[in-house]
Amino acid sequence: MITPTILEIEPTLACASRSTPTTLVERLRGLADDRPEALAFAELDDAGRVRRHLTYAELDRLARRLAGRLRGSAEPGARMLLLFPAGLDVIAAFFGCLYAGAVAIPPPPPEASRLKHTLPRLRSIAADAGASIAIAGPTIRRLLDGSGEIPGLDSVEFLFLADLDEGDEDAWAGSAAQPDDLAYLQYTSGSTSTPRGVMISHRNVIHHCEYLRRCGEYDSESLTVTWLPYFHDYGLIEGLMVPLSNGTPAYMMSPFAFLKRPSQWLEAITRLRATHTQAPNFAYEHCVRRIRPDQLDRIDLSSLRSAGNGAEPINPKVLQAFHRTFAPLGLKWEACCPAYGLAEATLMVSCSSPSIEPKIGRFQAEALADGQVVEAAPVAGNVREVTSCGPVVGQFDLAIVDPETRVRRGPSEIGEVWLRDPSVALGYWRRHSETDQTFRATIEGSGEGPYLRTGDLGFLHNGELYLTGRIKDLIIIAGANHAPQDIEWTIEQCDPDIRPSGVAAFPVSIDGEERLAVAAEVERGALPSHADTARLLEAIRRAVAEEHEVSIHAAVLLARGSLPKTASGKIRRHECARMLDPNSPEVLASWVAGTTRIPNARMP
């Protein structure tokens, strides 16, 4: 057991301000007035120690300082890029934009060592949003000093927080923000389409945070530890805005620190006696795989009330393995909280609360492939396990609808998830046609609507939501639907030389017929000979054939880091077909329609 060490500052007690806030500005101003010295946010260094912290009064002052500097130089509604690494500066910049009546845009910041990969997305976002100002920190200043400019951002003015002066806050004349004003643009990850700016209002966030406070069972003793990026909706809303809404502190750590040493995340939860945290499915698998037995004596998860699991399909085996590994260290099964959401709904649609035991359903695989929900007998074969994402949060009106006919599906049928609620965003920035198609759907026959079309397939069972895949990701072979995530998991497990979270399954069209192709990253040094390469390709084909009863048309082995992914780590499956090009530099070996090819005998 590790003695808790928490930043010694005025205890934070959850409370509402004098009146119920209707904007994020009102919420922070109320906290700054009511409890100015209470801890709002703290930043952890790579060793897990508190490096910096902000009280509500300090955060309010920094936000007013930026808003004061922006007065006169930025029109209300101006779009502003926030370019920071993880930490407190981005929170100050975010609220500074809101105080100034500007629209914050939190994109993945450019990285000097990976400009080729990070810059195109940033340029695209800046152009789409019509951003006029970028608020940035020292990492961007160093980047500008090195090259003199950031290509493609020539029309963007850079403003650095370090250049603000004490007293600039005196120029702030107050906020005129209204509940339905646009607060920020949350750009989608682009895992299945071109990134689009989801328009999130103050009302969306205030309303949604109240849902999540209740669903997550936050109280006056809650404390959050988060490493999720602020530019991801999960990190921004549940990692940062929900603690602010609840009036309880959030401790932030770098995503890179987690990826490099995942035990640091759980050690921070231990030291701080955190009650809430959140991460995608891959993070829990990362902990199971990478945390060594000798590191376990530094971990105690008995304080953890809710470990949210969302942002990507939730593998039931990963959920069970994480609990099995850390249950001896105090982790309760009820603290493993699967969830489902999307940026277009501000964040979360359904969630397993801490007082609800998470459920893993067993269903007949053939029936699910035909769009029907049939529970499997205890000893039945050909079973697909699906993790429940919990009951619908708040008052969401959720409908399961046939995506083609737009007719409401029956209680034992799979369909597209449609939503109605004040949490649903205003639409896509400057994309009127796509907004109409996605946010203003009506159910055929009844005319009910408008609904948000999520593009996700699922069903309701015993009052809880189960997801089976995405419409655009489904692989349909011989009339049967195959979820790529299931095939990817099978391949990951078939050989230890295949990298975790490094597999993509995607469809290819051969003579007008859809066939299955897969790409898998391999560990460094995994292919010392042609025999090892042939063995691994055969293991992949055999595993998929045995588990899913489908033949692979093409399989490619890739060097580490070659799979195209979004900034939040989601695989861009629709881009993977280019890996089948025999001249693709990332390909180490391939098997296509019975022919094995090892270009230039290259090995990782």
C-alpha positions as CSV (number, residue, x, y, z in Angstrom):
1,M,0.0,0.0,0.0
2,I,1.4,3.4,-1.0
3,T,0.9,6.4,1.2
4,P,-1.3,8.9,-0.7
5,T,0.3,12.2,-1.7
6,I,-2.0,14.9,-2.9
7,L,-1.3,18.5,-3.6
8,E,-2.0,20.3,-0.3
9,I,-4.4,23.1,-1.2
10,E,-7.9,24.1,0.0
11,P,-10.1,21.0,-0.1
12,T,-12.5,21.0,-3.1
13,L,-16.1,20.6,-2.3
14,A,-18.5,20.1,-5.2
15,C,-21.0,22.8,-5.3
16,A,-23.1,24.8,-7.7
17,S,-22.5,28.5,-8.0
18,R,-25.1,30.9,-6.6
19,S,-27.4,30.1,-9.5
20,T,-27.4,27.3,-12.0
21,P,-24.8,28.2,-14.7
22,T,-26.0,28.4,-18.3
23,T,-22.5,28.8,-19.9
24,L,-19.0,27.6,-19.2
25,V,-18.0,31.2,-18.5
26,E,-20.6,31.4,-15.8
27,R,-19.5,28.1,-14.3
28,L,-15.8,29.1,-13.9
29,R,-16.7,32.6,-12.8
30,G,-18.9,31.2,-10.1
31,L,-16.3,28.8,-8.8
32,A,-13.7,31.6,-8.8
33,D,-16.0,33.8,-6.7
34,D,-17.2,31.0,-4.4
35,R,-14.0,29.2,-3.7
36,P,-11.1,31.0,-5.3
37,E,-8.3,29.0,-3.6
38,A,-9.7,25.6,-4.3
39,L,-7.7,23.4,-6.7
40,A,-9.1,23.2,-10.2
41,F,-6.4,21.4,-12.3
42,A,-2.9,20.1,-11.7
43,E,-0.3,19.0,-14.2
44,L,1.9,15.9,-13.5
45,D,5.5,15.5,-14.8
46,D,6.8,12.4,-16.4
47,A,7.7,11.1,-12.9
48,G,4.1,11.5,-11.7
49,R,4.9,14.6,-9.5
50,V,2.8,17.7,-9.5
51,R,4.6,20.2,-11.7
52,R,2.1,23.0,-11.8
53,H,-1.4,23.7,-10.6
54,L,-4.2,26.2,-11.0
55,T,-6.8,27.3,-8.5
56,Y,-10.2,28.5,-9.8
57,A,-9.1,32.1,-9.2
58,E,-5.8,31.6,-11.1
59,L,-7.6,29.9,-14.0
60,D,-10.2,32.7,-14.1
61,R,-7.4,35.4,-14.1
62,L,-5.5,33.7,-16.9
63,A,-8.7,33.4,-19.0
64,R,-9.5,37.1,-18.4
65,R,-5.9,38.1,-19.3
66,L,-6.1,36.3,-22.7
67,A,-9.6,37.7,-23.3
68,G,-8.4,41.2,-22.5
69,R,-5.5,40.9,-25.0
70,L,-7.9,39.6,-27.6
71,R,-10.3,42.5,-27.1
72,G,-10.2,44.7,-30.2
73,S,-8.2,42.2,-32.3
74,A,-10.7,39.4,-32.6
75,E,-14.3,39.7,-33.6
76,P,-16.9,37.7,-31.6
77,G,-17.1,34.2,-33.1
78,A,-13.5,34.3,-34.5
79,R,-12.1,30.8,-34.7
80,M,-8.9,30.2,-32.7
81,L,-6.6,27.2,-32.8
82,L,-5.2,25.9,-29.5
83,L,-1.7,24.5,-30.1
84,F,-0.3,23.0,-26.9
85,P,1.1,19.8,-25.5
86,A,-1.0,18.3,-22.6
87,G,-1.0,20.6,-19.6
88,L,-2.5,23.6,-17.9
89,D,-1.8,26.1,-20.7
90,V,-4.4,24.7,-23.0
91,I,-7.1,24.9,-20.3
92,A,-6.3,28.6,-19.8
93,A,-6.3,29.2,-23.5
94,F,-9.6,27.4,-23.9
95,F,-11.4,29.5,-21.3
96,G,-9.7,32.6,-22.6
97,C,-11.3,32.0,-26.0
98,L,-14.7,31.5,-24.3
99,Y,-14.3,34.6,-22.2
100,A,-13.5,36.6,-25.4
101,G,-16.6,35.2,-27.2
102,A,-14.3,33.4,-29.6
103,V,-14.7,29.8,-30.8
104,A,-12.0,27.5,-29.5
105,I,-10.6,24.8,-31.8
106,P,-8.5,22.1,-30.0
107,P,-6.7,20.1,-32.8
108,P,-3.7,17.8,-32.5
109,P,-0.7,20.1,-32.3
110,P,2.1,19.7,-34.9
111,E,5.1,17.8,-33.7
112,A,8.5,18.8,-34.9
113,S,9.7,15.2,-35.3
114,R,6.5,14.1,-37.2
115,L,5.5,17.2,-39.2
116,K,4.9,15.0,-42.3
117,H,2.1,13.2,-40.4
118,T,0.7,15.9,-38.1
119,L,0.8,19.0,-40.3
120,P,-1.6,18.0,-43.1
121,R,-4.5,17.5,-40.6
122,L,-3.8,20.8,-38.9
123,R,-3.7,22.7,-42.2
124,S,-7.0,21.0,-43.2
125,I,-8.6,22.0,-39.9
126,A,-7.4,25.6,-40.0
127,A,-8.6,26.0,-43.6
128,D,-12.0,24.4,-42.9
129,A,-12.6,26.5,-39.8
130,G,-11.3,29.7,-41.2
131,A,-9.1,30.1,-38.2
132,S,-7.5,33.6,-37.8
133,I,-5.5,33.2,-34.6
134,A,-3.4,30.4,-33.1
135,I,-2.8,30.5,-29.4
136,A,0.3,28.6,-28.6
137,G,3.0,27.7,-26.1
138,P,6.8,27.4,-26.2
139,T,6.9,24.2,-28.3
140,I,5.3,26.0,-31.2
141,R,7.5,29.0,-30.7
142,R,10.5,26.8,-31.0
143,L,9.1,25.3,-34.1
144,L,8.6,28.7,-35.6
145,D,12.1,29.8,-34.6
146,G,13.6,26.8,-36.3
147,S,11.8,27.2,-39.7
148,G,10.4,30.7,-39.6
149,E,6.9,29.5,-40.4
150,I,4.5,26.6,-40.3
151,P,3.7,25.7,-43.9
152,G,0.1,26.2,-44.8
153,L,-0.6,28.5,-41.8
154,D,0.7,31.7,-43.3
155,S,-2.6,33.6,-42.8
156,V,-2.8,32.6,-39.1
157,E,-1.6,35.0,-36.5
158,F,0.3,33.4,-33.6
159,L,-0.3,34.6,-30.0
160,F,1.8,33.1,-27.2
161,L,0.5,32.9,-23.6
162,A,4.0,33.8,-22.3
163,D,3.7,37.2,-24.1
164,L,0.7,38.2,-22.1
165,D,1.3,40.8,-19.4
166,E,-0.1,41.2,-15.9
167,G,-2.9,43.7,-16.2
168,D,-4.2,42.6,-19.5
169,E,-7.1,41.0,-17.6
170,D,-8.2,44.5,-16.7
171,A,-9.2,45.1,-20.3
172,W,-11.7,42.3,-20.2
173,A,-15.2,43.9,-20.2
174,G,-17.2,40.8,-19.2
175,S,-18.8,38.1,-21.2
176,A,-21.9,38.3,-23.3
177,A,-21.9,34.5,-24.0
178,Q,-25.3,33.0,-24.4
179,P,-26.3,29.3,-23.9
180,D,-26.8,28.6,-27.6
181,D,-23.6,30.4,-28.6
182,L,-20.9,28.2,-30.3
183,A,-18.3,27.4,-27.7
184,Y,-15.8,25.2,-29.7
185,L,-15.4,23.1,-32.8
186,Q,-14.6,19.4,-32.1
187,Y,-13.1,18.0,-35.2
188,T,-13.9,14.4,-35.8
189,S,-11.1,11.9,-35.9
190,G,-11.5,11.1,-39.6
191,S,-11.3,7.3,-39.0
192,T,-14.1,6.7,-41.6
193,S,-14.4,10.1,-43.4
194,T,-12.8,13.5,-43.8
195,P,-12.6,15.3,-40.5
196,R,-15.5,17.6,-39.9
197,G,-16.0,20.4,-37.3
198,V,-18.8,19.4,-34.9
199,M,-20.4,22.6,-33.5
200,I,-20.7,22.4,-29.7
201,S,-22.6,25.1,-27.8
202,H,-22.3,26.2,-24.2
203,R,-25.7,24.6,-23.6
204,N,-24.5,21.3,-25.0
205,V,-21.6,21.1,-22.6
206,I,-23.5,22.3,-19.5
207,H,-26.4,20.0,-20.1
208,H,-24.1,17.0,-20.9
209,C,-21.8,17.5,-18.0
210,E,-24.8,17.2,-15.7
211,Y,-25.7,13.9,-17.3
212,L,-22.2,12.6,-16.8
213,R,-22.0,13.8,-13.2
214,R,-25.0,11.7,-12.4
215,C,-24.0,8.7,-14.5
216,G,-20.4,8.7,-13.2
217,E,-21.7,9.2,-9.6
218,Y,-19.3,12.1,-9.0
219,D,-19.6,13.6,-5.5
220,S,-17.7,16.1,-3.3
221,E,-14.8,13.6,-2.8
222,S,-14.3,12.9,-6.5
223,L,-10.8,13.3,-8.0
224,T,-9.9,12.6,-11.6
225,V,-6.7,11.5,-13.2
226,T,-6.6,11.7,-16.9
227,W,-4.0,11.3,-19.7
228,L,-6.4,11.5,-22.6
229,P,-5.5,14.3,-25.2
230,Y,-7.5,17.5,-24.8
231,F,-8.2,17.5,-28.6
232,H,-10.2,14.3,-28.2
233,D,-13.8,14.7,-27.1
234,Y,-13.4,12.0,-24.3
235,G,-10.4,13.9,-22.9
236,L,-11.9,17.3,-23.1
237,I,-15.4,16.6,-21.8
238,E,-15.0,13.8,-19.2
239,G,-11.3,14.4,-18.4
240,L,-11.6,18.2,-18.0
241,M,-15.1,19.7,-18.2
242,V,-16.9,17.2,-16.0
243,P,-14.5,17.8,-13.0
244,L,-15.0,21.6,-13.6
245,S,-18.7,21.1,-13.7
246,N,-18.6,19.0,-10.5
247,G,-16.2,21.5,-8.8
248,T,-13.6,18.8,-8.1
249,P,-10.0,18.6,-9.2
250,A,-8.4,16.9,-12.2
251,Y,-4.8,15.8,-12.5
252,M,-3.4,15.7,-16.0
253,M,-0.6,13.6,-17.3
254,S,1.0,13.3,-20.7
255,P,-0.4,10.8,-23.2
256,F,3.2,10.0,-24.2
257,A,4.1,9.3,-20.5
258,F,1.3,6.7,-20.4
259,L,2.2,5.1,-23.7
260,K,5.9,4.8,-22.6
261,R,5.2,3.5,-19.1
262,P,1.5,2.6,-18.6
263,S,2.1,1.7,-14.9
264,Q,2.6,5.5,-14.3
265,W,-1.2,6.0,-14.9
266,L,-2.2,3.5,-12.3
267,E,0.5,4.7,-9.9
268,A,-0.9,8.2,-10.2
269,I,-4.3,6.9,-9.4
270,T,-2.8,5.1,-6.4
271,R,-0.9,8.1,-5.0
272,L,-3.7,10.5,-5.4
273,R,-6.5,8.1,-4.4
274,A,-8.3,9.0,-7.6
275,T,-11.9,8.0,-8.0
276,H,-12.4,8.6,-11.7
277,T,-10.4,8.0,-14.9
278,Q,-11.1,7.1,-18.5
279,A,-9.4,5.6,-21.5
280,P,-10.0,3.7,-24.7
281,N,-10.0,-0.1,-24.9
282,F,-6.4,-0.3,-26.2
283,A,-5.1,1.5,-23.0
284,Y,-6.4,-1.3,-20.7
285,E,-4.9,-3.9,-23.0
286,H,-1.6,-1.9,-22.9
287,C,-1.6,-2.1,-19.1
288,V,-2.2,-5.8,-19.1
289,R,0.6,-6.5,-21.6
290,R,3.2,-3.9,-20.5
291,I,3.0,-3.6,-16.7
292,R,5.5,-6.0,-15.2
293,P,4.9,-8.2,-12.1
294,D,7.5,-6.2,-10.2
295,Q,5.6,-3.0,-10.8
296,L,2.4,-4.3,-9.2
297,D,3.4,-3.6,-5.6
298,R,3.2,0.1,-6.4
299,I,-0.4,-0.1,-7.5
300,D,-3.6,0.1,-5.3
301,L,-6.8,0.7,-7.2
302,S,-9.2,0.4,-4.3
303,S,-10.1,4.1,-4.5
304,L,-11.2,3.9,-8.1
305,R,-14.9,4.3,-8.5
306,S,-15.1,4.5,-12.3
307,A,-12.6,3.6,-15.0
308,G,-14.5,4.6,-18.1
309,N,-13.8,2.5,-21.2
310,G,-14.9,4.1,-24.5
311,A,-13.9,5.9,-27.7
312,E,-13.4,2.6,-29.5
313,P,-15.0,-0.9,-29.6
314,I,-14.7,-2.6,-26.2
315,N,-13.3,-6.1,-26.4
316,P,-14.8,-8.2,-23.7
317,K,-11.6,-10.2,-23.3
318,V,-9.7,-7.1,-22.6
319,L,-12.2,-5.9,-20.1
320,Q,-12.1,-9.2,-18.3
321,A,-8.3,-9.4,-18.5
322,F,-7.8,-5.9,-17.0
323,H,-10.1,-6.7,-14.1
324,R,-8.5,-10.2,-13.5
325,T,-5.0,-8.6,-13.5
326,F,-5.8,-5.8,-11.1
327,A,-8.6,-7.2,-8.9
328,P,-6.0,-8.4,-6.4
329,L,-4.9,-4.8,-6.2
330,G,-8.3,-3.5,-5.2
331,L,-10.0,-3.0,-8.6
332,K,-13.7,-3.7,-8.3
333,W,-15.6,-5.2,-11.3
334,E,-18.2,-2.4,-11.0
335,A,-15.4,0.2,-11.5
336,C,-14.9,-1.1,-15.0
337,C,-17.4,1.1,-16.8
338,P,-17.9,0.5,-20.6
339,A,-19.3,3.4,-22.4
340,Y,-20.3,4.6,-25.9
341,G,-20.4,8.0,-27.4
342,L,-19.5,10.3,-30.2
343,A,-18.5,14.0,-30.7
344,E,-21.8,14.7,-32.4
345,A,-23.6,14.0,-29.1
346,T,-21.1,16.1,-27.2
347,L,-19.6,12.9,-25.8
348,M,-21.5,10.0,-24.1
349,V,-24.6,8.2,-25.1
350,S,-24.6,5.3,-22.7
351,C,-22.5,4.1,-19.8
352,S,-22.2,1.5,-17.2
353,S,-22.3,3.4,-13.9
354,P,-20.3,2.5,-10.9
355,S,-23.4,1.0,-9.2
356,I,-24.1,-1.2,-12.2
357,E,-22.2,-4.4,-12.8
358,P,-20.8,-4.4,-16.4
359,K,-22.3,-7.1,-18.6
360,I,-20.9,-9.2,-21.4
361,G,-23.6,-10.7,-23.5
362,R,-23.3,-14.1,-25.4
363,F,-25.3,-14.1,-28.6
364,Q,-25.6,-16.5,-31.6
365,A,-23.0,-15.3,-34.1
366,E,-25.0,-16.3,-37.2
367,A,-28.0,-14.5,-36.0
368,L,-26.1,-11.3,-35.3
369,A,-24.6,-11.5,-38.8
370,D,-28.2,-11.6,-40.1
371,G,-29.2,-8.6,-38.0
372,Q,-31.0,-10.6,-35.3
373,V,-30.4,-10.7,-31.6
374,V,-30.6,-14.3,-30.1
375,E,-29.0,-15.1,-26.8
376,A,-26.8,-18.2,-27.0
377,A,-27.3,-21.2,-24.8
378,P,-24.6,-21.7,-22.1
379,V,-22.9,-24.6,-24.0
380,A,-23.6,-23.3,-27.5
381,G,-20.9,-23.0,-30.1
382,N,-20.4,-20.3,-32.7
383,V,-21.0,-17.6,-30.0
384,R,-20.1,-13.9,-30.2
385,E,-19.5,-12.1,-27.0
386,V,-20.5,-8.4,-27.0
387,T,-19.8,-5.9,-24.2
388,S,-22.7,-3.9,-23.0
389,C,-22.1,-0.2,-23.1
390,G,-24.6,0.3,-20.3
391,P,-28.0,2.1,-20.1
392,V,-28.6,5.3,-22.0
393,V,-27.4,8.4,-20.0
394,G,-29.8,11.1,-18.9
395,Q,-32.9,11.5,-21.0
396,F,-31.5,10.6,-24.4
397,D,-34.2,9.4,-26.8
398,L,-32.5,6.4,-28.5
399,A,-34.0,4.6,-31.5
400,I,-32.7,1.5,-33.4
401,V,-33.5,2.1,-37.0
402,D,-33.0,0.3,-40.3
403,P,-30.3,2.5,-42.0
404,E,-31.7,1.8,-45.5
405,T,-35.5,2.1,-45.0
406,R,-35.4,4.4,-41.9
407,V,-38.0,2.2,-40.3
408,R,-37.7,1.6,-36.5
409,R,-36.4,-1.9,-35.9
410,G,-37.9,-4.4,-33.6
411,P,-36.7,-5.2,-30.0
412,S,-34.6,-8.2,-31.2
413,E,-33.1,-6.6,-34.3
414,I,-29.9,-4.8,-35.0
415,G,-30.0,-1.3,-36.6
416,E,-28.4,2.1,-36.7
417,V,-28.4,4.0,-33.4
418,W,-30.3,7.3,-33.7
419,L,-30.4,10.0,-31.0
420,R,-32.4,13.0,-29.8
421,D,-31.4,15.2,-26.8
422,P,-30.2,18.7,-26.0
423,S,-26.7,17.2,-25.8
424,V,-26.7,16.7,-29.6
425,A,-24.5,19.2,-31.3
426,L,-25.7,22.0,-33.5
427,G,-24.3,20.3,-36.7
428,Y,-21.2,20.4,-38.8
429,W,-19.4,23.6,-39.4
430,R,-20.3,25.1,-42.8
431,R,-21.5,21.7,-44.1
432,H,-25.2,22.3,-44.5
433,S,-26.0,19.2,-46.6
434,E,-24.1,16.8,-44.3
435,T,-25.8,18.5,-41.3
436,D,-29.2,17.8,-42.8
437,Q,-28.3,14.2,-43.6
438,T,-26.8,13.4,-40.2
439,F,-28.6,15.6,-37.7
440,R,-32.1,15.9,-39.1
441,A,-33.2,12.4,-39.9
442,T,-36.8,11.3,-39.4
443,I,-38.2,7.9,-38.8
444,E,-40.2,6.6,-41.8
445,G,-43.9,6.2,-41.1
446,S,-44.1,8.1,-37.9
447,G,-42.2,11.3,-38.9
448,E,-40.5,11.3,-35.5
449,G,-37.4,13.5,-35.4
450,P,-35.1,15.2,-35.9
451,Y,-32.7,12.5,-34.9
452,L,-28.9,12.3,-35.1
453,R,-27.7,9.4,-37.2
454,T,-24.6,7.9,-35.5
455,G,-23.5,5.6,-38.3
456,D,-23.1,2.9,-35.5
457,L,-24.9,-0.4,-35.5
458,G,-26.3,-1.9,-32.3
459,F,-29.3,-3.1,-30.3
460,L,-31.0,-2.7,-27.0
461,H,-31.1,-5.7,-24.7
462,N,-32.5,-5.7,-21.2
463,G,-32.3,-1.9,-21.2
464,E,-28.7,-1.6,-22.2
465,L,-27.0,-0.7,-25.4
466,Y,-24.8,-3.2,-27.3
467,L,-22.7,-2.0,-30.3
468,T,-21.9,-4.4,-33.2
469,G,-19.9,-2.2,-35.6
470,R,-20.0,0.8,-37.9
471,I,-22.0,0.9,-41.1
472,K,-19.0,2.1,-43.1
473,D,-16.6,-0.4,-41.5
474,L,-18.6,-3.6,-42.0
475,I,-17.1,-6.2,-44.2
476,I,-19.8,-8.1,-46.1
477,I,-18.7,-11.4,-47.7
478,A,-21.1,-13.9,-49.2
479,G,-24.0,-11.9,-47.6
480,A,-22.6,-12.2,-44.0
481,N,-21.5,-9.2,-42.0
482,H,-18.1,-9.3,-40.3
483,A,-17.1,-6.6,-37.8
484,P,-13.4,-5.7,-38.6
485,Q,-12.7,-5.4,-34.8
486,D,-13.5,-9.1,-34.3
487,I,-11.1,-10.2,-37.1
488,E,-8.4,-7.8,-35.9
489,W,-8.6,-9.2,-32.3
490,T,-8.3,-12.8,-33.7
491,I,-5.1,-11.9,-35.6
492,E,-3.6,-10.1,-32.6
493,Q,-4.0,-13.2,-30.5
494,C,-2.7,-15.7,-33.1
495,D,1.0,-14.9,-32.7
496,P,3.1,-12.9,-30.2
497,D,5.1,-11.4,-33.0
498,I,2.0,-9.3,-34.1
499,R,1.9,-5.9,-32.4
500,P,-1.1,-5.1,-30.2
501,S,-3.5,-2.5,-31.7
502,G,-1.5,-2.8,-34.9
503,V,-3.9,-4.8,-37.1
504,A,-6.5,-3.6,-39.7
505,A,-9.1,-5.7,-41.4
506,F,-10.7,-4.1,-44.5
507,P,-12.7,-5.0,-47.6
508,V,-11.3,-5.0,-51.2
509,S,-13.3,-5.4,-54.4
510,I,-12.1,-8.2,-56.6
511,D,-14.0,-8.6,-59.9
512,G,-17.0,-6.8,-58.3
513,E,-17.0,-9.1,-55.2
514,E,-16.0,-7.9,-51.7
515,R,-13.1,-9.8,-50.3
516,L,-11.2,-9.6,-47.0
517,A,-7.7,-8.1,-46.7
518,V,-5.7,-7.6,-43.5
519,A,-2.6,-5.7,-42.5
520,A,-0.6,-6.4,-39.4
521,E,2.4,-4.6,-37.9
522,V,5.1,-7.0,-36.5
523,E,7.5,-6.6,-33.6
524,R,11.0,-5.5,-34.4
525,G,13.2,-8.6,-35.1
526,A,10.2,-10.9,-35.6
527,L,11.1,-12.0,-39.1
528,P,14.7,-13.2,-39.2
529,S,14.1,-15.6,-42.1
530,H,11.8,-16.3,-45.0
531,A,10.5,-19.3,-43.1
532,D,9.4,-17.2,-40.1
533,T,7.6,-14.9,-42.6
534,A,5.7,-17.8,-44.2
535,R,4.9,-19.1,-40.7
536,L,3.4,-15.8,-39.6
537,L,1.3,-15.3,-42.8
538,E,0.0,-18.9,-42.5
539,A,-0.9,-18.4,-38.8
540,I,-3.0,-15.3,-39.7
541,R,-4.9,-17.0,-42.5
542,R,-5.5,-20.1,-40.4
543,A,-6.7,-18.2,-37.4
544,V,-9.2,-16.1,-39.4
545,A,-10.5,-19.1,-41.3
546,E,-11.0,-21.2,-38.1
547,E,-12.5,-18.4,-36.0
548,H,-14.6,-16.5,-38.6
549,E,-15.1,-19.0,-41.4
550,V,-13.9,-16.6,-44.0
551,S,-10.9,-16.8,-46.3
552,I,-8.4,-14.0,-46.5
553,H,-7.7,-12.7,-50.0
554,A,-4.6,-10.7,-49.0
555,A,-2.4,-10.3,-45.9
556,V,0.5,-7.9,-45.5
557,L,3.1,-7.6,-42.8
558,L,4.1,-4.1,-41.9
559,A,6.9,-2.3,-40.1
560,R,6.1,-0.8,-36.7
561,G,4.1,2.4,-36.9
562,S,3.0,1.9,-40.5
563,L,-0.8,1.6,-40.1
564,P,-2.5,4.8,-40.9
565,K,-4.2,6.1,-37.8
566,T,-6.0,9.2,-36.6
567,A,-4.5,11.6,-34.0
568,S,-6.6,9.8,-31.3
569,G,-5.2,6.3,-32.4
570,K,-8.1,5.0,-34.4
571,I,-7.2,3.0,-37.5
572,R,-8.1,4.6,-40.8
573,R,-9.3,1.3,-42.4
574,H,-10.4,3.0,-45.6
575,E,-6.8,4.1,-46.3
576,C,-5.3,0.6,-45.8
577,A,-6.0,-0.6,-49.3
578,R,-2.9,1.2,-50.5
579,M,-0.8,-1.2,-48.4
580,L,-1.6,-3.9,-51.0
581,D,0.6,-2.1,-53.5
582,P,3.7,-4.3,-54.0
583,N,5.9,-1.2,-54.1
584,S,4.6,0.2,-50.8
585,P,7.6,1.0,-48.7
586,E,6.0,-0.1,-45.4
587,V,5.3,-3.7,-46.6
588,L,7.8,-6.3,-45.3
589,A,6.0,-9.2,-46.8
590,S,2.6,-10.1,-48.4
591,W,0.4,-13.0,-49.3
592,V,-2.1,-12.2,-52.1
593,A,-4.3,-14.9,-53.6
594,G,-1.8,-17.7,-52.9
595,T,1.4,-15.8,-53.8
596,T,3.9,-14.8,-51.1
597,R,6.2,-11.9,-51.8
598,I,9.0,-10.6,-49.7
599,P,10.4,-7.4,-51.4
600,N,14.1,-7.2,-51.2
601,A,14.1,-9.5,-48.2
602,R,13.5,-6.5,-45.9
603,M,13.0,-7.2,-42.3
604,P,11.9,-4.8,-39.5
